[in-house]
Amino acid sequence: MEFGILNLESNAMKTSSYNPSPLEVDFANALFILQKELEKHLQDNQIVHVETNIKRDNPMVKFNLLDKDGDPHEIVVRIIQIPDKF
């Protein structure tokens, strides 16, 4: 009888970098690209500026908004990928 070898050390599907991870960077870029689509779902608020910092450990996307009264607001989204649990 012949037995196969199970390779438990394969890293083909595992994330090797989290500072920042490629998924974190892609997600931050997606938020930037979709800003006009996001604005459609923000009642009485207009996105006037979006700033990204995708090189930091946890990428950040900052949205500057104006509400219907002309008051400015800031929303900061920090992207954090939880390490894989294999």
Secondary structure, 3 states (H helix, E strand, C coil): CCCCCCCCCCCCCCCCCCCCCHHHHHHHHHHHHCHHHHHCCCCCEEEEEEEEECCCCCCEEEEEEEECCCCEEEEEEECCCCCCCC
